[in-house]
Amino acid sequence: MKKFLLLGALCVAIPFSAQAESSSAHVDIDIHASSLGFGVGFAIPVTENVSGRLSLSKYDYSFQNTSDQIKFDSTLKLENVAALADWHLFSGYTHLTAGLIYNNNSFDMSGTPVGGVYTINGQQYSAADVGTLNADVTFNKVAPYLGFGWSGRASKTGFSFKSDIGVMFQGAPKATLTATNPTNNATLAADVAAQQAKLDADMENYKLYPVISVGVAYAF
């Protein structure tokens, strides 16, 4: 009788032990490169299949370009903090993700005319009248995020590869266009405002920002 009881206890204990081991999860940290910049992440299990993740990314990139005979010194500033929830599928190697991103991204341009003349809203103005033409582009500060990805999931300690693909719903970018030289020229002010409105209209189609991320994580 004792042998049967011992055998029955083992039959119950072994699957339970295996299930507990397979569902165990660990805290992990990661470093990543993404379309939101370079950054670090921290993930912690909440339930058997859901983990919470905090991610910080940042990157600044400066460049020059010429458009409509205006030379622009431009700077793209990426700065984000993401609070995400990962739902792990298929033994944890695939996950669906949803959350919010604090979106402090911005784009700044400072322009000077190549030939000494600006064309603003189809009208020409001298560099002396305008000074430097500046444009600042900003986005909604809080942006929802949806995506999916692959990872080794923190079911074991050690290193693993992680990747994510998703969309940040940033809303339509907003532009501010200004001329540095003080002026009482009402026509110039109206043309600058009209050019700003055109810039806003051109950016209406950029409400979605694609997010692609790859990195390495360590679970402990």
N, C-alpha and C positions, 0 to 999 in steps of 0.2 A: 504493500500500500504506500509506503514511504517513497518507493522508487517512482510510482506513478505520480505522486504529488510533486516530487522533485522535477520529473520530466515535464509536467504541466506548467510548473513555474518557469522553467527554462523556455518553453514555447511562447509564453507570454512576455518574458523579460527580454529575449533576444530581439524580436521585432520592435519592441518599444525603445530599446536602446539604440537600434539602427536608425529609427525615425528621429529620435532626439538628436543623434549625431548629424544626420543629413539636413535637419532643419535649423541647426545651430548657426548663428550668424555673429559676425565680429564687427567691431568698429574699424573703419578704414579711412585713410587719408590719401589724397591723390594730388598729383601735379598734372596740368593739362595745357594744351595749346588749342585755341578755338577761334571762331570768327568773332568772339567777344573779347579776345585778348589772351594773355597768358595768366595762369592763376593756380590756385590751390582749392581743394575741396575737402569736406569732412562729412562722413556718412555714419549713421548709427541706426541699428535695427529698432523698429517700433513694434512690429508683429512678425509672425513667421515669414510673411511674403512682402511686407512693406517696410521700407526704410526711409528715414528723413535725411536730406542732404543740404548742406550749406556750401555755396561756392562763391569765390571771389575772383574776378578777372579784371585785368587792366592792361592797356597798351596805348601808346601815343605814336603817331606816324605823321611826319611833316614832308611835304613835297611841293613842287612848283608846277604850274600848268598855265597855258594861255588860251583864252576864249574870247572871241569878238574883239581882238586886238587889245585885250587887257591881260596883263600878267598877274597871276594870283599866287601868293604864298599861302598855302593851305595846311591845316593841321586837323587830323582826325584824332579825337580823344575817346577811347573806349574805357569805361569804368562801370562795372556792374557787380551787384550782390544778388545772388539767386537763392531763394528758399524753395526747395523742391521735395516732392514725395515720389519715390520709385516703387512701382508695383512689379515684383519679380515674377517671371513666368518661366516655364520649361526648366525646372530645377535651378532657376535663378540666373541663367546665362543671358536671358533677354529681359528687358524691363520697359514698362511704359512709365512716362514721367509727366507730371503736371505740377504747376506752382506759379510763383510770382517772382519777377525780377525787378530790383531797383535799378532803373535805367538812367544812368548819368552820362550817357554818350552825348557827344556834341561834335559839330564840324564848323570850323572857323576859316574864313577866307579874307585876305587883305589884298586888294587889287590896285595896280597902277597902270596907266595906259602906255602901250608900246610906242605909239606915235604922238603922245601928248594930248590926245583927244579921247574922251569917253563917249560911248554910245549907250545911252540909258533910255529905255522904252522907245527906241527908234530915233531919239534926238541926240545931237552931239553937244558936248560941253567940254570946255578946256580943263586941263588938270588943275589950273589955278582956281577955277570955280568950285571944283569938286573936292580937291585934296585926294585923300585915299578913300577908296570905296570898300567898305567892310561888310561882310555877310556872316551872320551867326545862325546856325541851324541847331535846333534842340528837339527833344522828343518827350513823349509822356514819361513821367518819372516812374510810374508803376506799370509794368507790362506783364500780362499773363503769358505763360509758356506751356506748350504741349510738345511732347516728343517721345522718342523711343531710343533704345540703345542696347549695347552688348557689354557684358562684363563677366569676370570670373566669379562674381558675387562673393561676399565675405563669408563663405561657408568653410573656408580654410584660411589659416594664417599664411602670410607671405605675399609675394608680388603677383599682380594680375594686370591685364590690359583692359582699358575701359574706353568706350566710345559712345557718343550721343549724336543724334540727328533730330532737329526739331525746328519750331517756329516761335519767335517772340512777336507778340501782337503789340507793336510799339505805337500804333496810331500814325496819323499823317504828320510828318515833320513840319515844324514851324520855323520860318525864316524871319530874320530881322536884318534889313538892309539900311546902312547909314553912310553918309558922307562926312568926312572929318572937318572940312573947312566950314566955319560958320557962314551962313548966307541968308539973305532975306529974299532969295529968288523963289517965288512961289511956284513957278513953272518947274524948276529943278526938283523942289520938294514933292510936287505932284508926280513927276516922272519916276522918282525914286520909290514912292509908294506904289505906283503902278507896276514897276519892275519887281518889287517885293511880292505883290499879289500874283504875278506871273510865276515867280519862283515857287510860291506856295502851291499853285495849281499844278506845276510840273511834278511836285513831290507827292501828290495825292496817291499815286500808285505804289508808294513805298511804305505802306502801313504794316507790312509783314517783313520781318528780318530773319533770314535763315541762320540757324545756329548749327555748326558742325564742330565737334570737339573730339579729340583723341588724347589719351593720357595713360599714365601708369599709377596704380594704386598699391598700397601696402595695408594688409589687414592684420590686426593684432587682437 
